Amino acid sequence: MRPLADQVVIVTGASSGIGQASARRLARGGARLVINARRAEPLAALARELDPSGARVRAIPGDITDAAVRQQIVDEARGHFGRIDGLVNNAGYGTRGPVELVPVDLIRRNFETNVFALIALTQLVAPHMRERGTGRIVNIGSIAGRIARPLSSIYDSTKHALEAITDGLRGELAPFGIEVVLIRPGFILSGFLDAANEASGPVIANSGVYAPYFEGFRHDYRRLHRIAGHPDDIARLVEKALTARHPAPRYSAPAHAKLLLFLRWLLPARVFDRAVRLRKR
C-alpha cells in the first residue's frame, strides 16, 4: 500500500457529490488537500469542516476552465504543501439534448470543462510529478464513456474522449513513475442530473419533436434510483487509486455499472442499441 497520510492531493469539483465525498474520505485518511469548485460558499464550508485551522485543507474557488484558477491551484499546492502527490480530476457536468438541437457553443462549453480544462490542469501538474519520479492522476470518467445514450450524447462524448486521454497518458507518464487511473461511475445519487437539466434548460424547453422522448428519458432516470449508488462508493475507489501499490487502469462502481459495461462488451451492437434507444412516455 501507498500511505494516504500526508499525501498532497488536488480535488476538483469538490463542493458536492463525488468530489465532496472524495475530499472527506481523503482528509479522514490524513491527506493534505487543495480543493476547488465554482461555488465558493459550499467549498469554504467543506474546507472548514475538514480542517478548521486551514493548515491541511486549502480551498481555491473558481471555474476550472479559467487558466488563472488552474495556475492558482497548482501554486497553492506547491507553495503551501511543497509538492503534489495526487490529482483527482473530478470537475464536470452534463449537457442534455439531441445533437440536432444543442447549440455548438453549449457543446464547446461542455468540452471545455470536462475535457480541455482537465488536460490543461494535468499539463501543469505532470512536470512536478515527473521531476519527483512519482505521482497519481485519477480521472473521474463514467460508464457513459463506453455506453452512449440518446439525448445524452454530448456529455457522453466528453467521457469517451476521457477514455482515450487517460489511456494515452498512462503510457506516456509510466516511464516517469506516474500512474494514471480512470474511474467509471454508474448512476450515482447526487445533484448531477439537476445540474445537467439546468444547463440544458433552453434545449429541453424547445425540444419540439423530441419532447415526448425527453419524458421517457426522465422516466428511465427515475427508475434508476432503485439501483443508484452513493458518492462515497466512488470516493472509496478514489482512495484505492491513490493508495494501491499497483492500481488497476480502471475501476467501476456500483454493481450495476460493472454489469452494464459487461453487457456492452458481450452483446452485439444492434442488440445493445435496441436496449438504449429513444422511447416515448
C-alpha positions in Angstrom: 0.0 0.0 0.0 1.0 3.6 -0.6 0.1 5.5 2.6 -2.5 8.2 2.2 -1.3 10.1 5.3 0.4 13.4 4.3 -0.1 12.9 0.6 -0.8 16.2 -1.1 -3.9 15.8 -3.3 -5.8 18.2 -5.6 -9.5 17.5 -5.9 -11.6 19.5 -8.4 -15.3 19.8 -8.4 -15.2 19.3 -4.6 -18.3 21.3 -3.5 -20.7 18.4 -3.9 -21.3 14.8 -5.0 -18.3 12.6 -5.8 -15.7 15.4 -5.3 -17.0 16.3 -1.9 -17.2 12.7 -0.8 -13.7 12.1 -2.1 -12.3 15.2 -0.2 -13.9 14.0 3.0 -12.6 10.4 2.7 -9.1 11.6 1.8 -9.0 14.1 4.7 -10.1 11.3 7.1 -7.1 9.3 5.8 -4.7 12.0 6.6 -4.2 13.6 3.2 -3.5 17.3 2.8 -5.8 18.8 0.2 -6.2 21.6 -2.2 -9.9 21.6 -3.2 -11.6 23.5 -6.0 -15.1 24.2 -7.2 -17.0 27.1 -8.8 -19.3 27.6 -5.8 -17.3 29.5 -3.2 -19.6 29.2 -0.2 -20.1 25.4 -0.2 -16.4 24.9 -0.9 -15.4 27.2 2.0 -17.8 25.3 4.3 -16.3 22.0 3.3 -12.8 23.3 4.0 -13.8 24.5 7.5 -15.5 21.1 8.2 -12.4 19.1 7.2 -9.8 21.4 8.8 -10.9 24.5 10.8 -7.3 25.5 11.1 -6.8 25.8 7.4 -3.4 24.2 7.7 -4.2 20.9 5.9 -7.0 21.9 3.6 -6.8 24.8 1.2 -9.9 26.0 -0.8 -9.4 27.6 -4.2 -12.8 28.7 -5.6 -13.2 29.4 -9.3 -14.1 28.0 -12.7 -11.6 25.2 -13.7 -11.8 26.5 -17.3 -10.0 29.7 -16.2 -6.3 29.3 -16.7 -5.6 31.7 -13.8 -7.6 29.4 -11.4 -5.8 26.3 -12.6 -2.4 28.0 -12.0 -3.5 29.2 -8.6 -4.5 25.6 -7.6 -1.0 24.3 -8.5 0.8 27.2 -7.0 -1.2 26.8 -3.7 -0.4 23.1 -3.6 3.3 23.6 -4.2 3.6 26.8 -2.2 1.7 25.7 0.9 2.5 22.0 1.0 5.7 21.8 -1.1 4.6 19.2 -3.6 1.8 17.4 -5.4 1.3 13.7 -4.9 -2.1 13.2 -6.4 -4.6 14.9 -8.8 -8.3 13.9 -8.8 -9.8 15.4 -12.0 -13.5 15.3 -11.0 -14.9 18.6 -12.2 -17.6 18.2 -14.8 -21.2 18.5 -15.8 -23.6 17.1 -18.4 -25.5 18.6 -21.3 -28.8 17.1 -22.3 -30.5 17.2 -25.7 -30.4 15.8 -29.2 -27.3 16.6 -31.2 -29.6 18.2 -33.8 -30.8 20.9 -31.4 -27.9 21.6 -29.0 -26.1 24.8 -29.9 -22.5 24.3 -30.8 -21.4 26.9 -28.2 -23.0 24.7 -25.4 -21.2 21.7 -26.8 -17.9 23.6 -26.7 -18.6 24.7 -23.2 -19.2 21.2 -22.0 -15.9 20.0 -23.6 -14.1 23.0 -22.1 -15.0 21.9 -18.6 -15.0 18.1 -19.0 -12.0 17.7 -21.3 -9.9 20.7 -22.1 -9.6 22.1 -18.5 -8.8 18.6 -17.3 -6.0 18.3 -19.9 -4.7 21.8 -19.0 -4.6 21.1 -15.3 -2.8 17.8 -15.9 -0.3 19.6 -18.0 0.5 21.9 -15.1 0.8 19.0 -12.6 2.6 16.4 -14.6 6.0 18.2 -14.7 6.2 18.4 -10.9 5.3 14.7 -10.5 7.8 13.8 -13.2 10.6 15.7 -11.5 9.9 13.8 -8.3 9.6 10.5 -10.1 6.2 9.7 -8.5 2.5 10.7 -8.6 -1.0 9.6 -9.3 -3.6 11.1 -11.6 -7.2 9.9 -11.1 -9.7 10.9 -13.8 -13.4 10.6 -13.0 -15.0 9.3 -16.1 -18.3 7.5 -16.4 -19.8 4.3 -17.8 -21.1 6.8 -20.4 -17.6 6.8 -21.8 -18.4 3.3 -23.1 -22.2 3.5 -23.4 -23.5 6.5 -25.3 -27.2 7.2 -24.8 -29.7 9.2 -26.9 -30.3 12.7 -25.6 -27.0 12.5 -23.6 -24.5 12.0 -26.4 -22.8 15.4 -25.9 -21.9 14.6 -22.3 -21.2 11.0 -23.2 -18.8 12.1 -25.9 -16.8 14.1 -23.4 -16.4 10.9 -21.3 -15.5 8.9 -24.4 -12.7 11.4 -25.0 -11.5 11.0 -21.4 -11.1 7.2 -22.0 -8.6 7.9 -24.8 -6.8 10.7 -22.9 -6.4 8.5 -19.8 -5.1 5.5 -21.7 -2.7 7.7 -23.7 -1.4 9.5 -20.5 -0.9 6.2 -18.8 1.6 5.1 -21.4 3.3 8.5 -21.7 3.8 9.0 -18.0 4.6 5.5 -16.8 8.3 5.8 -17.5 8.5 8.7 -15.1 6.8 6.9 -12.2 3.4 8.5 -12.6 0.3 6.2 -12.7 -2.9 7.3 -14.3 -6.3 5.7 -13.4 -9.8 6.1 -14.8 -12.8 5.6 -12.6 -16.1 4.9 -14.3 -19.1 5.7 -12.0 -22.6 4.4 -12.9 -25.7 6.2 -11.8 -24.9 8.0 -8.5 -27.4 9.8 -6.2 -26.2 13.4 -6.4 -27.2 16.7 -7.9 -25.7 15.8 -11.2 -28.9 15.3 -13.1 -30.5 18.5 -11.8 -27.4 20.4 -12.8 -27.5 18.9 -16.3 -31.2 19.8 -16.7 -30.4 23.4 -15.6 -27.5 23.7 -18.0 -29.7 22.3 -20.8 -32.9 24.2 -19.9 -33.4 26.1 -23.2 -32.8 23.0 -25.3 -35.2 20.9 -23.2 -37.8 23.7 -23.3 -37.6 23.9 -27.1 -37.2 20.3 -27.9 -40.0 20.1 -30.5 -40.5 16.7 -31.9 -38.1 15.3 -29.3 -40.3 16.4 -26.4 -42.1 13.1 -25.9 -38.8 11.3 -25.8 -37.5 13.6 -23.0 -40.3 12.4 -20.8 -39.3 8.8 -21.5 -35.7 9.8 -20.7 -36.7 11.3 -17.3 -38.9 8.2 -16.5 -35.9 5.9 -17.1 -33.7 8.0 -14.8 -36.4 7.9 -12.1 -36.3 4.1 -12.3 -32.6 4.1 -11.9 -32.9 5.5 -8.4 -33.6 1.9 -7.2 -30.2 0.7 -8.2 -28.2 4.0 -7.8 -25.0 4.2 -5.8 -23.8 6.9 -3.5 -20.9 9.4 -3.9 -18.9 7.5 -1.3 -19.0 4.4 -3.4 -16.8 6.3 -5.9 -14.8 8.1 -3.1 -13.6 4.6 -2.0 -12.3 3.9 -5.4 -10.5 7.3 -5.5 -8.8 6.4 -2.2 -7.9 3.0 -3.6 -6.5 4.5 -6.8 -4.2 6.8 -4.7 -3.1 4.2 -2.2 -2.9 0.8 -4.0 0.6 -0.4 -4.6 -0.3 -1.2 -8.2 -3.6 0.4 -9.1 -5.8 -1.0 -11.8 -6.1 1.0 -15.0 -9.8 1.3 -14.5 -12.3 0.9 -11.7 -16.1 0.9 -11.8 -18.9 1.2 -9.2 -21.6 0.5 -8.1 -22.6 -3.1 -9.2 -24.9 -2.0 -12.0 -22.0 -0.1 -13.6 -19.9 -3.3 -13.9 -22.9 -5.2 -15.2 -23.7 -2.6 -17.9 -20.1 -2.5 -19.0 -20.0 -6.2 -19.3 -23.2 -6.3 -21.3 -21.9 -3.6 -23.6 -18.8 -5.8 -24.2 -20.9 -9.0 -24.6 -23.9 -8.1 -26.7 -23.9 -7.3 -30.4 -24.2 -3.6 -31.1 -27.7 -3.9 -32.6 -29.0 -5.7 -29.6 -27.5 -3.1 -27.2 -28.7 -0.2 -29.3 -32.3 -1.5 -29.0 -31.9 -1.5 -25.3 -30.9 2.2 -25.1 -32.9 3.7 -27.9 -35.3 6.6 -27.5 -38.7 5.8 -26.1 -41.8 7.9 -25.8 -43.6 8.3 -22.4 
